[in-house]
Amino acid sequence: MGTTRRARKVLGAGRLGTRRAAVAAVAAGALALTGCSSDSGDDKGSDSAASKEPAATVQLPQLKGETIQVAAVWTGPEQENFTKVLTEFEKRTGAKVTFVPAQDPIVNFLGTKIAGGSPPDVAMLPQVGAIQQAVEKQWAKPAGAEAKAQLAKNYGKVWQDLGSVGGEQYGVYFKAANKSLVWYNNAAFENAGASVPATWPDFLTTAETISASGVTPVSVGGADGWTLTDWFENIYLSQAGPEKYDQLAKHEIKWTDGSVRDALTTLGQLFGKPNLIAGGADGALQTEFPASVTQTFTGGDQPKAAMVFEGDFVGVNIAETEAKIGTDAKVFPFPAVGPEAPVVTGGDAAVALKDSKGAQALLTFLASTDAARIWAEAGGFISPNKSLDSASYPNEVQRGIAEALIAAGDNVRFDMSDQMPQSFGGTPGKGEWKALQDFLKNPKDVAGAQQKLESDAAKAYQS
């Protein structure tokens, strides 16, 4: 499901006008929520896209008799909705497409398949680094002219660049997720007389107001270290700016840099107050991400927490409770720490592993508006395809989040930890995950956290 770390990429803070437009779009979605989960496909009626089938925007070759395998880590509703996209591709080409369930990390899964002589035709890769690895291992095949034409037509330059290695196009980013969102229990806010914050100081003030009402304000899924990297990266991006963000992601500046100190100090303003976090630091470190959401939206107006930070995929977990998005559960953009608020997104890119006509045709289709519209209408999906009519989304939540993504334009930045060596940025109990869990335990030791982060990063980047 979208609750794994593969959902994590980051949009950078951009020009003031663009950022205001993006945040306004998310806020519009937050204020005009429907009563159904943003990840539900059954929110139709007057708020749904028109049922009339639009004309095809891309021509595909006839592939009758050809079999295509597509590997992805998606399960449940994500797999079901992606299968709808593949079914349409089958109808239009005559090919037979088989979905191959993969395990995370998918690069290891693909390595086994390739070593055994049976690679899938196409793989959906969730990190920039995974695409780079596939190219370095000579697994990936360059995208063909037709796929590149669709990308040029429908995608901003940044999304094309993110799927490129050494100036060659390999990846087609198909699915995205906005991860700079704070979801809140509306009843808890109303009972406390709390208002939606726009800045970090406002956020802390709102938290104190809720705490004074007898409800713990913030739920943190600290047992999953990736949630803590997301907290840090949102704060760092907004406070230090995109240039510093890029430098730290590449380890061109050290984790002992003053900008890291400032971001950790800011994060410590929350982590350093146990009364503001459900269960305190110890409780947060025992709380996995799904529970961090459900405990925020159970218990009526006396939940274990009033707010939880994470992406649009939180809707999947809210759907496991009796809370309804738009009435019981609402959302606001991650507060601005610096001049502008960050916007967080995740994404999966299609990469061809076989140089076949079918693999190239599927990449072309996934880069088209036709493919994006199918999943958008089903729900639980955000597309980086700028040509997709936002009316395709089934409710105002997803529409606002998607419009924010497109409004951010070429200011997209991937999640920092997903750009780093996996041993540092993506391994439970090690590297950044462990260092930030230790920081949650002892947020006063900013210098110690920086030294640990730099020591682990230096080792990882040298290996």
Buried (B, 14 or more C-beta within 10 A) or exposed (E): BBBBBBBBBBBBBBEEEBBBBBBBBBBBBBBBBBEBBBBBBEBBEEBBBEEEEEEEBBEBBEBEEBEBBBBBBBEEBBBBBBBBBBEBBEEBBBBBBEBBEBEEBBBEBBBEBBEEEEBBBBBBBBBBBBBBBBBEEEBBBBBBEBBBBBBEBBBBEBBBBBBBBEEEBBBBBBBBBBBBBBBBBBBBBEBBEBEBBBBBEBBBBBBBBBBEBEBBBBBBBBBBBBBBBBBBBBBBBBBBBBEBBBBBBEBEBBBEBEBBBBBBBBBBBBBBBBEBBBBBBEBBBEBEBBBBBBBBBBBEBBBBBBBBBBBBBBBBBBBEBEBBBBEBBBBBBBBBBBEBBBBBBBBBBBBBBBEBBBBBBBBBBBBBBBBBBBBBBBBBBBBBBBBBEBBBBBBBBBBBBBBBBBBBBEBBBBBBBBBBBBBBBBBEEBBBBBBBBBBBBBBEBBEEBBBBBBBBBBEBEEE
